[in-house]
């Protein structure tokens, strides 16, 4: 830890590896990051953080937590995947 709320080391390395492994444009939120959010339930309740099938470059698709960009752009309204995939 460099200062309060600032970490250097494995979290940075893990974030780099996750970013390089994913095959989509999105924000994959690591479980250890979620553990540090005290009010994370409210983010799930408001659908700002969702469980989502994240594709990896190795061909595997697995559910992890992700930031729901569409909820931020549309005043909290979450669009079904089929609806925004057509755009």
N, CA, C and O atoms as a printed pandas DataFrame, in Angstrom:
     atom_number atom_name residue_name chain_id  residue_number  x_coord  y_coord  z_coord
0              1         N          UNK        A               1    0.847   -1.168    0.000
1              2        CA          UNK        A               1    0.000    0.000    0.000
2              3         C          UNK        A               1    0.896    1.235    0.000
3              4         O          UNK        A               1    1.828    1.333    0.798
4              5         N          UNK        A               2    0.612    2.167   -0.888
5              6        CA          UNK        A               2    1.371    3.411   -0.967
6              7         C          UNK        A               2    0.775    4.444   -0.026
7              8         O          UNK        A               2    1.498    5.122    0.703
8              9         N          UNK        A               3   -0.524    4.558   -0.045
9             10        CA          UNK        A               3   -1.259    5.474    0.830
10            11         C          UNK        A               3   -2.639    4.870    1.038
11            12         O          UNK        A               3   -2.975    3.862    0.417
12            13         N          UNK        A               4   -3.440    5.476    1.902
13            14        CA          UNK        A               4   -4.776    4.953    2.140
14            15         C          UNK        A               4   -5.558    4.900    0.832
15            16         O          UNK        A               4   -5.609    5.883    0.093
16            17         N          UNK        A               5   -6.165    3.752    0.549
17            18        CA          UNK        A               5   -6.978    3.501   -0.648
18            19         C          UNK        A               5   -6.168    3.436   -1.941
19            20         O          UNK        A               5   -6.750    3.439   -3.026
20            21         N          UNK        A               6   -4.846    3.378   -1.850
21            22        CA          UNK        A               6   -4.014    3.237   -3.048
22            23         C          UNK        A               6   -3.144    2.005   -2.871
23            24         O          UNK        A               6   -2.382    1.901   -1.910
24            25         N          UNK        A               7   -3.266    1.070   -3.813
25            26        CA          UNK        A               7   -2.486   -0.157   -3.728
26            27         C          UNK        A               7   -1.667   -0.333   -4.991
27            28         O          UNK        A               7   -2.101    0.004   -6.092
28            29         N          UNK        A               8   -0.489   -0.860   -4.807
29            30        CA          UNK        A               8    0.387   -1.178   -5.922
30            31         C          UNK        A               8    0.855   -2.615   -5.697
31            32         O          UNK        A               8    1.132   -3.016   -4.567
32            33         N          UNK        A               9    0.938   -3.361   -6.749
33            34        CA          UNK        A               9    1.403   -4.738   -6.610
34            35         C          UNK        A               9    0.463   -5.694   -7.300
35            36         O          UNK        A               9    0.062   -5.459   -8.440
36            37         N          UNK        A              10    0.103   -6.780   -6.620
37            38        CA          UNK        A              10   -0.720   -7.832   -7.218
38            39         C          UNK        A              10   -2.054   -7.328   -7.782
39            40         O          UNK        A              10   -2.456   -7.801   -8.845
40            41         N          UNK        A              11   -2.759   -6.402   -7.134
41            42        CA          UNK        A              11   -4.009   -5.926   -7.749
42            43         C          UNK        A              11   -3.793   -5.327   -9.137
43            44         O          UNK        A              11   -4.628   -5.504  -10.024
44            45         N          UNK        A              12   -2.692   -4.627   -9.327
45            46        CA          UNK        A              12   -2.388   -4.039  -10.641
46            47         C          UNK        A              12   -2.059   -5.148  -11.643
47            48         O          UNK        A              12   -2.512   -5.107  -12.787
48            49         N          UNK        A              13   -1.287   -6.119  -11.222
49            50        CA          UNK        A              13   -0.932   -7.243  -12.090
50            51         C          UNK        A              13   -2.177   -8.046  -12.460
51            52         O          UNK        A              13   -2.356   -8.412  -13.622
52            53         N          UNK        A              14   -3.036   -8.323  -11.480
53            54        CA          UNK        A              14   -4.282   -9.051  -11.753
54            55         C          UNK        A              14   -5.172   -8.291  -12.731
55            56         O          UNK        A              14   -5.741   -8.888  -13.644
56            57         N          UNK        A              15   -5.293   -6.992  -12.547
57            58        CA          UNK        A              15   -6.117   -6.176  -13.452
58            59         C          UNK        A              15   -5.558   -6.221  -14.875
59            60         O          UNK        A              15   -6.317   -6.310  -15.840
60            61         N          UNK        A              16   -4.262   -6.159  -14.998
61            62        CA          UNK        A              16   -3.624   -6.234  -16.316
62            63         C          UNK        A              16   -3.918   -7.579  -16.984
63            64         O          UNK        A              16   -4.270   -7.626  -18.163
64            65         N          UNK        A              17   -3.774   -8.666  -16.232
65            66        CA          UNK        A              17   -4.019  -10.002  -16.783
66            67         C          UNK        A              17   -5.480  -10.180  -17.183
67            68         O          UNK        A              17   -5.767  -10.767  -18.226
68            69         N          UNK        A              18   -6.400   -9.683  -16.372
69            70        CA          UNK        A              18   -7.833   -9.784  -16.700
70            71         C          UNK        A              18   -8.152   -8.989  -17.960
71            72         O          UNK        A              18   -8.897   -9.449  -18.824
72            73         N          UNK        A              19   -7.590   -7.812  -18.053
73            74        CA          UNK        A              19   -7.850   -6.964  -19.219
74            75         C          UNK        A              19   -7.358   -7.647  -20.492
75            76         O          UNK        A              19   -8.037   -7.603  -21.517
76            77         N          UNK        A              20   -6.204   -8.266  -20.439
77            78        CA          UNK        A              20   -5.643   -8.936  -21.616
78            79         C          UNK        A              20   -6.392  -10.225  -21.958
79            80         O          UNK        A              20   -6.380  -10.652  -23.112
80            81         N          UNK        A              21   -7.040  -10.848  -20.978
81            82        CA          UNK        A              21   -7.731  -12.126  -21.204
82            83         C          UNK        A              21   -9.121  -11.958  -21.793
83            84         O          UNK        A              21   -9.599  -12.852  -22.491
84            85         N          UNK        A              22   -9.784  -10.837  -21.531
85            86        CA          UNK        A              22  -11.175  -10.688  -21.961
86            87         C          UNK        A              22  -11.278  -10.320  -23.431
87            88         O          UNK        A              22  -10.400   -9.664  -23.991
88            89         N          UNK        A              23  -12.368  -10.758  -24.040
89            90        CA          UNK        A              23  -12.597  -10.542  -25.472
90            91         C          UNK        A              23  -13.915   -9.796  -25.664
91            92         O          UNK        A              23  -14.834  -10.281  -26.323
92            93         N          UNK        A              24  -13.979   -8.636  -25.086
93            94        CA          UNK        A              24  -15.170   -7.791  -25.195
94            95         C          UNK        A              24  -14.792   -6.381  -24.782
95            96         O          UNK        A              24  -13.684   -6.150  -24.298
96            97         N          UNK        A              25  -15.691   -5.451  -24.967
97            98        CA          UNK        A              25  -15.484   -4.088  -24.493
98            99         C          UNK        A              25  -16.375   -3.937  -23.275
99           100         O          UNK        A              25  -17.582   -3.731  -23.405
100          101         N          UNK        A              26  -15.801   -4.037  -22.121
101          102        CA          UNK        A              26  -16.571   -3.973  -20.895
102          103         C          UNK        A              26  -15.656   -3.845  -19.699
103          104         O          UNK        A              26  -14.434   -3.791  -19.839
104          105         N          UNK        A              27  -16.244   -3.799  -18.542
105          106        CA          UNK        A              27  -15.494   -3.641  -17.307
106          107         C          UNK        A              27  -15.783   -4.819  -16.384
107          108         O          UNK        A              27  -16.830   -4.877  -15.740
108          109         N          UNK        A              28  -14.850   -5.745  -16.330
109          110        CA          UNK        A              28  -14.919   -6.921  -15.482
110          111         C          UNK        A              28  -14.465   -6.497  -14.099
111          112         O          UNK        A              28  -13.364   -5.968  -13.943
112          113         N          UNK        A              29  -15.298   -6.722  -13.094
113          114        CA          UNK        A              29  -14.983   -6.324  -11.726
114          115         C          UNK        A              29  -14.563   -7.560  -10.937
115          116         O          UNK        A              29  -15.342   -8.495  -10.752
116          117         N          UNK        A              30  -13.326   -7.543  -10.483
117          118        CA          UNK        A              30  -12.780   -8.684   -9.740
118          119         C          UNK        A              30  -13.460   -8.819   -8.381
119          120         O          UNK        A              30  -13.863   -7.830   -7.768
120          121         N          UNK        A              31  -13.578  -10.069   -7.924
121          122        CA          UNK        A              31  -14.207  -10.337   -6.633
122          123         C          UNK        A              31  -13.483   -9.625   -5.493
123          124         O          UNK        A              31  -14.129   -9.112   -4.579
124          125         N          UNK        A              32  -12.154   -9.588   -5.535
125          126        CA          UNK        A              32  -11.422   -8.923   -4.454
126          127         C          UNK        A              32  -11.684   -7.418   -4.449
127          128         O          UNK        A              32  -11.595   -6.777   -3.402
128          129         N          UNK        A              33  -12.000   -6.862   -5.592
129          130        CA          UNK        A              33  -12.383   -5.450   -5.660
130          131         C          UNK        A              33  -13.763   -5.254   -5.033
131          132         O          UNK        A              33  -13.979   -4.306   -4.277
132          133         N          UNK        A              34  -14.687   -6.149   -5.350
133          134        CA          UNK        A              34  -16.033   -6.068   -4.771
134          135         C          UNK        A              34  -15.995   -6.172   -3.249
135          136         O          UNK        A              34  -16.781   -5.530   -2.552
136          137         N          UNK        A              35  -15.077   -6.985   -2.746
137          138        CA          UNK        A              35  -14.962   -7.164   -1.298
138          139         C          UNK        A              35  -14.625   -5.859   -0.580
139          140         O          UNK        A              35  -14.877   -5.730    0.618
140          141         N          UNK        A              36  -14.068   -4.908   -1.289
141          142        CA          UNK        A              36  -13.668   -3.632   -0.682
142          143         C          UNK        A              36  -14.778   -2.569   -0.744
143          144         O          UNK        A              36  -14.632   -1.483   -0.183
144          145         N          UNK        A              37  -15.876   -2.885   -1.422
145          146        CA          UNK        A              37  -16.992   -1.937   -1.533
146          147         C          UNK        A              37  -17.990   -2.226   -0.416
147          148         O          UNK        A              37  -18.636   -3.274   -0.409
148          149         N          UNK        A              38  -18.111   -1.304    0.518
149          150        CA          UNK        A              38  -18.954   -1.551    1.697
150          151         C          UNK        A              38  -20.447   -1.617    1.351
151          152         O          UNK        A              38  -21.181   -2.380    1.978
152          153         N          UNK        A              39  -20.903   -0.853    0.389
153          154        CA          UNK        A              39  -22.333   -0.816    0.044
154          155         C          UNK        A              39  -22.599   -1.510   -1.301
155          156         O          UNK        A              39  -23.453   -1.066   -2.069
156          157         N          UNK        A              40  -21.870   -2.596   -1.584
157          158        CA          UNK        A              40  -21.985   -3.240   -2.891
158          159         C          UNK        A              40  -23.384   -3.761   -3.192
159          160         O          UNK        A              40  -23.767   -3.840   -4.359
160          161         N          UNK        A              41  -24.155   -4.120   -2.168
161          162        CA          UNK        A              41  -25.513   -4.621   -2.391
162          163         C          UNK        A              41  -26.355   -3.587   -3.125
163          164         O          UNK        A              41  -27.162   -3.942   -3.984
164          165         N          UNK        A              42  -26.177   -2.312   -2.795
165          166        CA          UNK        A              42  -26.965   -1.272   -3.466
166          167         C          UNK        A              42  -26.613   -1.177   -4.950
167          168         O          UNK        A              42  -27.483   -0.861   -5.762
168          169         N          UNK        A              43  -25.359   -1.445   -5.322
169          170        CA          UNK        A              43  -24.967   -1.427   -6.734
170          171         C          UNK        A              43  -25.628   -2.581   -7.491
171          172         O          UNK        A              43  -26.017   -2.428   -8.649
172          173         N          UNK        A              44  -25.753   -3.735   -6.831
173          174        CA          UNK        A              44  -26.447   -4.872   -7.445
174          175         C          UNK        A              44  -27.954   -4.602   -7.513
175          176         O          UNK        A              44  -28.591   -4.896   -8.526
176          177         N          UNK        A              45  -28.522   -4.049   -6.447
177          178        CA          UNK        A              45  -29.955   -3.747   -6.415
178          179         C          UNK        A              45  -30.343   -2.773   -7.522
179          180         O          UNK        A              45  -31.417   -2.899   -8.110
180          181         N          UNK        A              46  -29.477   -1.804   -7.809
181          182        CA          UNK        A              46  -29.753   -0.800   -8.840
182          183         C          UNK        A              46  -29.280   -1.263  -10.218
183          184         O          UNK        A              46  -29.385   -0.526  -11.198
184          185         N          UNK        A              47  -28.759   -2.491  -10.282
185          186        CA          UNK        A              47  -28.269   -3.095  -11.523
186          187         C          UNK        A              47  -27.125   -2.306  -12.158
187          188         O          UNK        A              47  -26.954   -2.325  -13.377
188          189         N          UNK        A              48  -26.351   -1.619  -11.337
189          190        CA          UNK        A              48  -25.152   -0.941  -11.831
190          191         C          UNK        A              48  -24.005   -1.934  -11.956
191          192         O          UNK        A              48  -23.147   -1.794  -12.827
192          193         N          UNK        A              49  -23.992   -2.941  -11.081
193          194        CA          UNK        A              49  -23.078   -4.072  -11.192
194          195         C          UNK        A              49  -23.954   -5.304  -11.399
195          196         O          UNK        A              49  -24.912   -5.530  -10.660
196          197         N          UNK        A              50  -23.616   -6.091  -12.407
197          198        CA          UNK        A              50  -24.420   -7.261  -12.758
198          199         C          UNK        A              50  -23.524   -8.487  -12.933
199          200         O          UNK        A              50  -22.331   -8.361  -13.210
200          201         N          UNK        A              51  -24.112   -9.676  -12.768
201          202        CA          UNK        A              51  -23.424  -10.913  -13.150
202          203         C          UNK        A              51  -23.614  -11.030  -14.662
203          204         O          UNK        A              51  -24.739  -10.954  -15.156
204          205         N          UNK        A              52  -22.519  -11.213  -15.391
205          206        CA          UNK        A              52  -22.588  -11.181  -16.846
206          207         C          UNK        A              52  -21.655  -12.236  -17.434
207          208         O          UNK        A              52  -20.590  -12.512  -16.882
208          209         N          UNK        A              53  -22.055  -12.811  -18.533
209          210        CA          UNK        A              53  -21.222  -13.795  -19.222
210          211         C          UNK        A              53  -20.127  -13.058  -19.992
211          212         O          UNK        A              53  -20.383  -12.427  -21.017
212          213         N          UNK        A              54  -18.915  -13.152  -19.480
213          214        CA          UNK        A              54  -17.783  -12.436  -20.070
214          215         C          UNK        A              54  -16.992  -13.400  -20.955
215          216         O          UNK        A              54  -16.512  -14.427  -20.476
216          217         N          UNK        A              55  -16.853  -13.076  -22.244
217          218        CA          UNK        A              55  -16.076  -13.938  -23.140
218          219         C          UNK        A              55  -14.577  -13.687  -22.978
219          220         O          UNK        A              55  -14.129  -12.547  -22.856
220          221         N          UNK        A              56  -13.823  -14.771  -22.980
221          222        CA          UNK        A              56  -12.366  -14.674  -22.899
222          223         C          UNK        A              56  -11.754  -15.058  -24.239
223          224         O          UNK        A              56  -12.361  -15.793  -25.017
224          225         N          UNK        A              57  -10.570  -14.567  -24.503
225          226        CA          UNK        A              57   -9.894  -14.832  -25.774
226          227         C          UNK        A              57   -9.611  -16.312  -25.979
227          228         O          UNK        A              57   -9.463  -16.756  -27.118
228          229         N          UNK        A              58   -9.532  -17.081  -24.904
229          230        CA          UNK        A              58   -9.279  -18.524  -25.024
230          231         C          UNK        A              58  -10.528  -19.291  -25.455
231          232         O          UNK        A              58  -10.463  -20.500  -25.678
232          233         N          UNK        A              59  -11.670  -18.599  -25.575
233          234        CA          UNK        A              59  -12.904  -19.228  -26.023
234          235         C          UNK        A              59  -13.892  -19.550  -24.912
235          236         O          UNK        A              59  -15.035  -19.908  -25.192
236          237         N          UNK        A              60  -13.480  -19.431  -23.680
237          238        CA          UNK        A              60  -14.361  -19.700  -22.544
238          239         C          UNK        A              60  -15.247  -18.477  -22.292
239          240         O          UNK        A              60  -14.808  -17.335  -22.426
240          241         N          UNK        A              61  -16.489  -18.740  -21.930
241          242        CA          UNK        A              61  -17.407  -17.681  -21.501
242          243         C          UNK        A              61  -17.848  -18.043  -20.091
243          244         O          UNK        A              61  -18.348  -19.143  -19.852
244          245         N          UNK        A              62  -17.662  -17.115  -19.158
245          246        CA          UNK        A              62  -17.989  -17.416  -17.768
246          247         C          UNK        A              62  -18.610  -16.198  -17.105
247          248         O          UNK        A              62  -18.260  -15.060  -17.420
248          249         N          UNK        A              63  -19.540  -16.446  -16.178
249          250        CA          UNK        A              63  -20.200  -15.337  -15.472
250          251         C          UNK        A              63  -19.303  -14.770  -14.385
251          252         O          UNK        A              63  -18.807  -15.491  -13.520
252          253         N          UNK        A              64  -19.110  -13.465  -14.451
253          254        CA          UNK        A              64  -18.417  -12.706  -13.422
254          255         C          UNK        A              64  -19.162  -11.401  -13.243
255          256         O          UNK        A              64  -20.157  -11.156  -13.925
256          257         N          UNK        A              65  -18.707  -10.581  -12.360
257          258        CA          UNK        A              65  -19.339   -9.282  -12.142
258          259         C          UNK        A              65  -18.788   -8.272  -13.143
259          260         O          UNK        A              65  -17.599   -8.267  -13.461
260          261         N          UNK        A              66  -19.681   -7.425  -13.625
261          262        CA          UNK        A              66  -19.300   -6.413  -14.604
262          263         C          UNK        A              66  -20.076   -5.131  -14.333
263          264         O          UNK        A              66  -21.149   -5.146  -13.730
264          265         N          UNK        A              67  -19.510   -4.031  -14.791
265          266        CA          UNK        A              67  -20.187   -2.748  -14.707
266          267         C          UNK        A              67  -21.235   -2.686  -15.806
267          268         O          UNK        A              67  -20.929   -2.965  -16.965
268          269         N          UNK        A              68  -22.451   -2.329  -15.465
269          270        CA          UNK        A              68  -23.534   -2.206  -16.440
270          271         C          UNK        A              68  -23.506   -0.780  -16.998
271          272         O          UNK        A              68  -24.160    0.117  -16.466
272          273         N          UNK        A              69  -22.750   -0.587  -18.062
273          274        CA          UNK        A              69  -22.598    0.742  -18.665
274          275         C          UNK        A              69  -23.949    1.338  -19.045
275          276         O          UNK        A              69  -24.161    2.541  -18.887
276          277         N          UNK        A              70  -24.855    0.518  -19.539
277          278        CA          UNK        A              70  -26.138    1.032  -20.011
278          279         C          UNK        A              70  -26.972    1.619  -18.889
279          280         O          UNK        A              70  -27.767    2.527  -19.133
280          281         N          UNK        A              71  -26.819    1.136  -17.680
281          282        CA          UNK        A              71  -27.591    1.705  -16.575
282          283         C          UNK        A              71  -27.142    3.133  -16.292
283          284         O          UNK        A              71  -27.942    3.954  -15.844
284          285         N          UNK        A              72  -25.875    3.436  -16.546
285          286        CA          UNK        A              72  -25.348    4.778  -16.311
286          287         C          UNK        A              72  -25.767    5.737  -17.415
287          288         O          UNK        A              72  -26.042    6.907  -17.150
288          289         N          UNK        A              73  -25.817    5.255  -18.636
289          290        CA          UNK        A              73  -26.138    6.105  -19.778
290          291         C          UNK        A              73  -27.628    6.417  -19.892
291          292         O          UNK        A              73  -28.004    7.374  -20.570
292          293         N          UNK        A              74  -28.470    5.638  -19.253
293          294        CA          UNK        A              74  -29.906    5.768  -19.466
294          295         C          UNK        A              74  -30.680    5.946  -18.174
295          296         O          UNK        A              74  -31.778    5.410  -18.017
296          297         N          UNK        A              75  -30.112    6.691  -17.260
297          298        CA          UNK        A              75  -30.816    7.017  -16.031
298          299         C          UNK        A              75  -31.215    5.802  -15.214
299          300         O          UNK        A              75  -32.254    5.813  -14.554
300          301         N          UNK        A              76  -30.407    4.760  -15.252
301          302        CA          UNK        A              76  -30.703    3.589  -14.444
302          303         C          UNK        A              76  -31.505    2.522  -15.171
303          304         O          UNK        A              76  -31.667    1.421  -14.644
304          305         N          UNK        A              77  -32.017    2.815  -16.380
305          306        CA          UNK        A              77  -32.782    1.801  -17.108
306          307         C          UNK        A              77  -31.822    0.777  -17.679
307          308         O          UNK        A              77  -30.860    1.134  -18.359
308          309         N          UNK        A              78  -32.071   -0.458  -17.415
309          310        CA          UNK        A              78  -31.239   -1.537  -17.915
310          311         C          UNK        A              78  -31.908   -2.154  -19.136
311          312         O          UNK        A              78  -33.067   -2.563  -19.069
312          313         N          UNK        A              79  -31.193   -2.223  -20.240
313          314        CA          UNK        A              79  -31.737   -2.775  -21.469
314          315         C          UNK        A              79  -31.447   -4.264  -21.577
315          316         O          UNK        A              79  -30.365   -4.715  -21.200
316          317         N          UNK        A              80  -32.406   -5.034  -22.092
317          318        CA          UNK        A              80  -32.130   -6.448  -22.348
318          319         C          UNK        A              80  -30.989   -6.578  -23.357
319          320         O          UNK        A              80  -30.843   -5.741  -24.248
320          321         N          UNK        A              81  -30.194   -7.618  -23.214
321          322        CA          UNK        A              81  -29.026   -7.814  -24.079
322          323         C          UNK        A              81  -29.407   -7.801  -25.560
323          324         O          UNK        A              81  -28.709   -7.184  -26.364
324          325         N          UNK        A              82  -30.496   -8.467  -25.933
325          326        CA          UNK        A              82  -30.892   -8.516  -27.337
326          327         C          UNK        A              82  -31.179   -7.123  -27.893
327          328         O          UNK        A              82  -30.928   -6.857  -29.069
328          329         N          UNK        A              83  -31.702   -6.242  -27.055
329          330        CA          UNK        A              83  -32.064   -4.906  -27.516
330          331         C          UNK        A              83  -30.830   -4.076  -27.868
331          332         O          UNK        A              83  -30.810   -3.414  -28.906
332          333         N          UNK        A              84  -29.801   -4.103  -27.017
333          334        CA          UNK        A              84  -28.644   -3.267  -27.312
334          335         C          UNK        A              84  -27.683   -3.930  -28.275
335          336         O          UNK        A              84  -26.852   -3.246  -28.873
336          337         N          UNK        A              85  -27.769   -5.252  -28.446
337          338        CA          UNK        A              85  -26.902   -5.930  -29.406
338          339         C          UNK        A              85  -27.294   -5.561  -30.836
339          340         O          UNK        A              85  -26.462   -5.631  -31.740
340          341         N          UNK        A              86  -28.562   -5.165  -31.053
341          342        CA          UNK        A              86  -29.042   -4.799  -32.386
342          343         C          UNK        A              86  -28.583   -3.401  -32.788
343          344         O          UNK        A              86  -28.575   -3.071  -33.974
344          345         N          UNK        A              87  -28.205   -2.584  -31.822
345          346        CA          UNK        A              87  -27.839   -1.189  -32.114
346          347         C          UNK        A              87  -26.603   -1.091  -32.956
347          348         O          UNK        A              87  -26.167    0.011  -33.287
